[in-house]
Structure formats: C-alpha cells, structure tokens
Amino acid sequence: MSTLVIESDFTVAWKVPVQVRVGRGFVESVRGPEEGLQYLSYRWPVTSGTCYDEARLKCLRALQKRFPCEAARDAFILAAQEARMLAS
C-alpha cells in the first residue's frame, strides 16, 4: 500500500501588511504572523518588553489557529510601536 502525501502552500496572511523599518534601512512589509515571528526573533532591536512578548505569543497562536490572525497583527503593531520600528 502506498502513502499519499498532500503538500500545501498555505500561509496565514494579514489583510493589510504592517510597514516596519529596521534601523535606518528601507521600509519593509510584514505580511502575516509567520513573517512577524521571523522579524521578532531575528531582526528586532529589543527582545524583551510586554508588547514584544505578547506579539510573539499571539503570532505563534495565530499560526496554530488558536488566536485570531488580525488580533495578532494588532499585537505586532503595538510591539513595533514599542520598539520604535513602525513606519508611517
């Protein structure tokens, strides 16, 4: 008996990307909780703080379908504001 494997390219995305600026670099678009986690984990200037911790947790839970995706976006925006990274 053979095993059927179905691959999926499913991603969770926010309705509107969040614009951030890392350091003095260009404005970059963060399109969903997976990218949000990548930024928070590897590109964030401060890896502590109430908003930072909440954003990491909520983005992770949104990916697990345990938290509303757009609410994770709101948490990511608060973390970007806290880190002074939110681009206007």
Chimera marker file (.cmm) of the C-alpha trace (Angstrom):
<marker_set name="trace">
<marker id="1" x="0.000" y="0.000" z="0.000" r="1" g="1" b="0" radius="0.5"/>
<marker id="2" x="1.404" y="3.398" z="-0.947" r="1" g="1" b="0" radius="0.5"/>
<marker id="3" x="1.111" y="6.519" z="1.150" r="1" g="1" b="0" radius="0.5"/>
<marker id="4" x="-0.454" y="9.630" z="-0.329" r="1" g="1" b="0" radius="0.5"/>
<marker id="5" x="1.232" y="12.872" z="0.687" r="1" g="1" b="0" radius="0.5"/>
<marker id="6" x="-0.540" y="16.118" z="0.017" r="1" g="1" b="0" radius="0.5"/>
<marker id="7" x="1.672" y="19.168" z="0.143" r="1" g="1" b="0" radius="0.5"/>
<marker id="8" x="0.141" y="22.521" z="0.904" r="1" g="1" b="0" radius="0.5"/>
<marker id="9" x="1.477" y="26.002" z="0.365" r="1" g="1" b="0" radius="0.5"/>
<marker id="10" x="-0.993" y="27.506" z="2.813" r="1" g="1" b="0" radius="0.5"/>
<marker id="11" x="0.085" y="30.659" z="4.578" r="1" g="1" b="0" radius="0.5"/>
<marker id="12" x="-1.746" y="32.813" z="7.069" r="1" g="1" b="0" radius="0.5"/>
<marker id="13" x="-1.719" y="36.444" z="5.977" r="1" g="1" b="0" radius="0.5"/>
<marker id="14" x="-2.957" y="39.712" z="7.390" r="1" g="1" b="0" radius="0.5"/>
<marker id="15" x="-5.478" y="41.697" z="5.358" r="1" g="1" b="0" radius="0.5"/>
<marker id="16" x="-3.117" y="44.687" z="5.399" r="1" g="1" b="0" radius="0.5"/>
<marker id="17" x="0.660" y="44.260" z="5.795" r="1" g="1" b="0" radius="0.5"/>
<marker id="18" x="2.431" y="46.116" z="8.601" r="1" g="1" b="0" radius="0.5"/>
<marker id="19" x="5.157" y="48.517" z="7.500" r="1" g="1" b="0" radius="0.5"/>
<marker id="20" x="8.295" y="48.479" z="9.661" r="1" g="1" b="0" radius="0.5"/>
<marker id="21" x="11.758" y="49.994" z="9.419" r="1" g="1" b="0" radius="0.5"/>
<marker id="22" x="14.708" y="48.037" z="10.793" r="1" g="1" b="0" radius="0.5"/>
<marker id="23" x="17.344" y="50.508" z="11.942" r="1" g="1" b="0" radius="0.5"/>
<marker id="24" x="17.928" y="53.154" z="9.293" r="1" g="1" b="0" radius="0.5"/>
<marker id="25" x="17.002" y="50.762" z="6.498" r="1" g="1" b="0" radius="0.5"/>
<marker id="26" x="14.200" y="50.812" z="3.992" r="1" g="1" b="0" radius="0.5"/>
<marker id="27" x="10.546" y="50.343" z="4.920" r="1" g="1" b="0" radius="0.5"/>
<marker id="28" x="9.660" y="46.650" z="4.811" r="1" g="1" b="0" radius="0.5"/>
<marker id="29" x="6.277" y="44.914" z="4.698" r="1" g="1" b="0" radius="0.5"/>
<marker id="30" x="5.414" y="42.204" z="7.195" r="1" g="1" b="0" radius="0.5"/>
<marker id="31" x="2.526" y="40.237" z="5.678" r="1" g="1" b="0" radius="0.5"/>
<marker id="32" x="1.455" y="37.821" z="8.390" r="1" g="1" b="0" radius="0.5"/>
<marker id="33" x="2.163" y="36.135" z="11.698" r="1" g="1" b="0" radius="0.5"/>
<marker id="34" x="4.840" y="33.838" z="10.267" r="1" g="1" b="0" radius="0.5"/>
<marker id="35" x="6.848" y="36.802" z="8.946" r="1" g="1" b="0" radius="0.5"/>
<marker id="36" x="6.048" y="38.649" z="12.161" r="1" g="1" b="0" radius="0.5"/>
<marker id="37" x="7.648" y="35.873" z="14.195" r="1" g="1" b="0" radius="0.5"/>
<marker id="38" x="10.705" y="35.935" z="11.948" r="1" g="1" b="0" radius="0.5"/>
<marker id="39" x="11.123" y="39.676" z="12.494" r="1" g="1" b="0" radius="0.5"/>
<marker id="40" x="10.539" y="39.392" z="16.241" r="1" g="1" b="0" radius="0.5"/>
<marker id="41" x="13.006" y="36.524" z="16.535" r="1" g="1" b="0" radius="0.5"/>
<marker id="42" x="15.832" y="37.684" z="14.289" r="1" g="1" b="0" radius="0.5"/>
<marker id="43" x="15.511" y="41.351" z="13.373" r="1" g="1" b="0" radius="0.5"/>
<marker id="44" x="14.034" y="43.044" z="16.428" r="1" g="1" b="0" radius="0.5"/>
<marker id="45" x="16.317" y="45.507" z="18.273" r="1" g="1" b="0" radius="0.5"/>
<marker id="46" x="14.882" y="44.685" z="21.709" r="1" g="1" b="0" radius="0.5"/>
<marker id="47" x="13.965" y="41.131" z="22.693" r="1" g="1" b="0" radius="0.5"/>
<marker id="48" x="12.006" y="41.929" z="25.804" r="1" g="1" b="0" radius="0.5"/>
<marker id="49" x="9.020" y="44.002" z="26.802" r="1" g="1" b="0" radius="0.5"/>
<marker id="50" x="5.348" y="43.472" z="27.372" r="1" g="1" b="0" radius="0.5"/>
<marker id="51" x="4.267" y="44.194" z="23.795" r="1" g="1" b="0" radius="0.5"/>
<marker id="52" x="7.155" y="42.157" z="22.351" r="1" g="1" b="0" radius="0.5"/>
<marker id="53" x="6.257" y="39.103" z="24.440" r="1" g="1" b="0" radius="0.5"/>
<marker id="54" x="2.551" y="39.407" z="23.605" r="1" g="1" b="0" radius="0.5"/>
<marker id="55" x="3.244" y="39.770" z="19.882" r="1" g="1" b="0" radius="0.5"/>
<marker id="56" x="5.440" y="36.648" z="19.798" r="1" g="1" b="0" radius="0.5"/>
<marker id="57" x="2.835" y="34.607" z="21.664" r="1" g="1" b="0" radius="0.5"/>
<marker id="58" x="-0.114" y="35.859" z="19.586" r="1" g="1" b="0" radius="0.5"/>
<marker id="59" x="1.663" y="35.397" z="16.245" r="1" g="1" b="0" radius="0.5"/>
<marker id="60" x="2.548" y="31.836" z="17.217" r="1" g="1" b="0" radius="0.5"/>
<marker id="61" x="-1.009" y="31.093" z="18.306" r="1" g="1" b="0" radius="0.5"/>
<marker id="62" x="-2.406" y="32.621" z="15.113" r="1" g="1" b="0" radius="0.5"/>
<marker id="63" x="-0.245" y="30.215" z="13.109" r="1" g="1" b="0" radius="0.5"/>
<marker id="64" x="-1.622" y="27.368" z="15.190" r="1" g="1" b="0" radius="0.5"/>
<marker id="65" x="-5.190" y="28.618" z="14.511" r="1" g="1" b="0" radius="0.5"/>
<marker id="66" x="-5.626" y="29.245" z="18.245" r="1" g="1" b="0" radius="0.5"/>
<marker id="67" x="-5.863" y="33.053" z="18.044" r="1" g="1" b="0" radius="0.5"/>
<marker id="68" x="-7.440" y="35.462" z="15.527" r="1" g="1" b="0" radius="0.5"/>
<marker id="69" x="-4.955" y="36.433" z="12.840" r="1" g="1" b="0" radius="0.5"/>
<marker id="70" x="-5.919" y="40.126" z="12.805" r="1" g="1" b="0" radius="0.5"/>
<marker id="71" x="-5.606" y="40.323" z="16.609" r="1" g="1" b="0" radius="0.5"/>
<marker id="72" x="-2.041" y="39.017" z="16.218" r="1" g="1" b="0" radius="0.5"/>
<marker id="73" x="-1.486" y="41.845" z="13.723" r="1" g="1" b="0" radius="0.5"/>
<marker id="74" x="-2.673" y="44.366" z="16.306" r="1" g="1" b="0" radius="0.5"/>
<marker id="75" x="-0.230" y="42.913" z="18.840" r="1" g="1" b="0" radius="0.5"/>
<marker id="76" x="2.588" y="43.075" z="16.285" r="1" g="1" b="0" radius="0.5"/>
<marker id="77" x="1.813" y="46.751" z="15.634" r="1" g="1" b="0" radius="0.5"/>
<marker id="78" x="1.990" y="47.506" z="19.365" r="1" g="1" b="0" radius="0.5"/>
<marker id="79" x="5.357" y="45.739" z="19.552" r="1" g="1" b="0" radius="0.5"/>
<marker id="80" x="6.610" y="47.731" z="16.549" r="1" g="1" b="0" radius="0.5"/>
<marker id="81" x="5.498" y="50.944" z="18.239" r="1" g="1" b="0" radius="0.5"/>
<marker id="82" x="7.194" y="49.876" z="21.484" r="1" g="1" b="0" radius="0.5"/>
<marker id="83" x="10.454" y="49.238" z="19.575" r="1" g="1" b="0" radius="0.5"/>
<marker id="84" x="10.044" y="52.450" z="17.521" r="1" g="1" b="0" radius="0.5"/>
<marker id="85" x="10.021" y="50.437" z="14.309" r="1" g="1" b="0" radius="0.5"/>
<marker id="86" x="6.566" y="51.198" z="12.947" r="1" g="1" b="0" radius="0.5"/>
<marker id="87" x="6.911" y="53.024" z="9.638" r="1" g="1" b="0" radius="0.5"/>
<marker id="88" x="4.432" y="55.739" z="8.770" r="1" g="1" b="0" radius="0.5"/>
<link id1="1" id2="2" r="1" g="1" b="0" radius="0.2"/>
<link id1="2" id2="3" r="1" g="1" b="0" radius="0.2"/>
<link id1="3" id2="4" r="1" g="1" b="0" radius="0.2"/>
<link id1="4" id2="5" r="1" g="1" b="0" radius="0.2"/>
<link id1="5" id2="6" r="1" g="1" b="0" radius="0.2"/>
<link id1="6" id2="7" r="1" g="1" b="0" radius="0.2"/>
<link id1="7" id2="8" r="1" g="1" b="0" radius="0.2"/>
<link id1="8" id2="9" r="1" g="1" b="0" radius="0.2"/>
<link id1="9" id2="10" r="1" g="1" b="0" radius="0.2"/>
<link id1="10" id2="11" r="1" g="1" b="0" radius="0.2"/>
<link id1="11" id2="12" r="1" g="1" b="0" radius="0.2"/>
<link id1="12" id2="13" r="1" g="1" b="0" radius="0.2"/>
<link id1="13" id2="14" r="1" g="1" b="0" radius="0.2"/>
<link id1="14" id2="15" r="1" g="1" b="0" radius="0.2"/>
<link id1="15" id2="16" r="1" g="1" b="0" radius="0.2"/>
<link id1="16" id2="17" r="1" g="1" b="0" radius="0.2"/>
<link id1="17" id2="18" r="1" g="1" b="0" radius="0.2"/>
<link id1="18" id2="19" r="1" g="1" b="0" radius="0.2"/>
<link id1="19" id2="20" r="1" g="1" b="0" radius="0.2"/>
<link id1="20" id2="21" r="1" g="1" b="0" radius="0.2"/>
<link id1="21" id2="22" r="1" g="1" b="0" radius="0.2"/>
<link id1="22" id2="23" r="1" g="1" b="0" radius="0.2"/>
<link id1="23" id2="24" r="1" g="1" b="0" radius="0.2"/>
<link id1="24" id2="25" r="1" g="1" b="0" radius="0.2"/>
<link id1="25" id2="26" r="1" g="1" b="0" radius="0.2"/>
<link id1="26" id2="27" r="1" g="1" b="0" radius="0.2"/>
<link id1="27" id2="28" r="1" g="1" b="0" radius="0.2"/>
<link id1="28" id2="29" r="1" g="1" b="0" radius="0.2"/>
<link id1="29" id2="30" r="1" g="1" b="0" radius="0.2"/>
<link id1="30" id2="31" r="1" g="1" b="0" radius="0.2"/>
<link id1="31" id2="32" r="1" g="1" b="0" radius="0.2"/>
<link id1="32" id2="33" r="1" g="1" b="0" radius="0.2"/>
<link id1="33" id2="34" r="1" g="1" b="0" radius="0.2"/>
<link id1="34" id2="35" r="1" g="1" b="0" radius="0.2"/>
<link id1="35" id2="36" r="1" g="1" b="0" radius="0.2"/>
<link id1="36" id2="37" r="1" g="1" b="0" radius="0.2"/>
<link id1="37" id2="38" r="1" g="1" b="0" radius="0.2"/>
<link id1="38" id2="39" r="1" g="1" b="0" radius="0.2"/>
<link id1="39" id2="40" r="1" g="1" b="0" radius="0.2"/>
<link id1="40" id2="41" r="1" g="1" b="0" radius="0.2"/>
<link id1="41" id2="42" r="1" g="1" b="0" radius="0.2"/>
<link id1="42" id2="43" r="1" g="1" b="0" radius="0.2"/>
<link id1="43" id2="44" r="1" g="1" b="0" radius="0.2"/>
<link id1="44" id2="45" r="1" g="1" b="0" radius="0.2"/>
<link id1="45" id2="46" r="1" g="1" b="0" radius="0.2"/>
<link id1="46" id2="47" r="1" g="1" b="0" radius="0.2"/>
<link id1="47" id2="48" r="1" g="1" b="0" radius="0.2"/>
<link id1="48" id2="49" r="1" g="1" b="0" radius="0.2"/>
<link id1="49" id2="50" r="1" g="1" b="0" radius="0.2"/>
<link id1="50" id2="51" r="1" g="1" b="0" radius="0.2"/>
<link id1="51" id2="52" r="1" g="1" b="0" radius="0.2"/>
<link id1="52" id2="53" r="1" g="1" b="0" radius="0.2"/>
<link id1="53" id2="54" r="1" g="1" b="0" radius="0.2"/>
<link id1="54" id2="55" r="1" g="1" b="0" radius="0.2"/>
<link id1="55" id2="56" r="1" g="1" b="0" radius="0.2"/>
<link id1="56" id2="57" r="1" g="1" b="0" radius="0.2"/>
<link id1="57" id2="58" r="1" g="1" b="0" radius="0.2"/>
<link id1="58" id2="59" r="1" g="1" b="0" radius="0.2"/>
<link id1="59" id2="60" r="1" g="1" b="0" radius="0.2"/>
<link id1="60" id2="61" r="1" g="1" b="0" radius="0.2"/>
<link id1="61" id2="62" r="1" g="1" b="0" radius="0.2"/>
<link id1="62" id2="63" r="1" g="1" b="0" radius="0.2"/>
<link id1="63" id2="64" r="1" g="1" b="0" radius="0.2"/>
<link id1="64" id2="65" r="1" g="1" b="0" radius="0.2"/>
<link id1="65" id2="66" r="1" g="1" b="0" radius="0.2"/>
<link id1="66" id2="67" r="1" g="1" b="0" radius="0.2"/>
<link id1="67" id2="68" r="1" g="1" b="0" radius="0.2"/>
<link id1="68" id2="69" r="1" g="1" b="0" radius="0.2"/>
<link id1="69" id2="70" r="1" g="1" b="0" radius="0.2"/>
<link id1="70" id2="71" r="1" g="1" b="0" radius="0.2"/>
<link id1="71" id2="72" r="1" g="1" b="0" radius="0.2"/>
<link id1="72" id2="73" r="1" g="1" b="0" radius="0.2"/>
<link id1="73" id2="74" r="1" g="1" b="0" radius="0.2"/>
<link id1="74" id2="75" r="1" g="1" b="0" radius="0.2"/>
<link id1="75" id2="76" r="1" g="1" b="0" radius="0.2"/>
<link id1="76" id2="77" r="1" g="1" b="0" radius="0.2"/>
<link id1="77" id2="78" r="1" g="1" b="0" radius="0.2"/>
<link id1="78" id2="79" r="1" g="1" b="0" radius="0.2"/>
<link id1="79" id2="80" r="1" g="1" b="0" radius="0.2"/>
<link id1="80" id2="81" r="1" g="1" b="0" radius="0.2"/>
<link id1="81" id2="82" r="1" g="1" b="0" radius="0.2"/>
<link id1="82" id2="83" r="1" g="1" b="0" radius="0.2"/>
<link id1="83" id2="84" r="1" g="1" b="0" radius="0.2"/>
<link id1="84" id2="85" r="1" g="1" b="0" radius="0.2"/>
<link id1="85" id2="86" r="1" g="1" b="0" radius="0.2"/>
<link id1="86" id2="87" r="1" g="1" b="0" radius="0.2"/>
<link id1="87" id2="88" r="1" g="1" b="0" radius="0.2"/>
</marker_set>
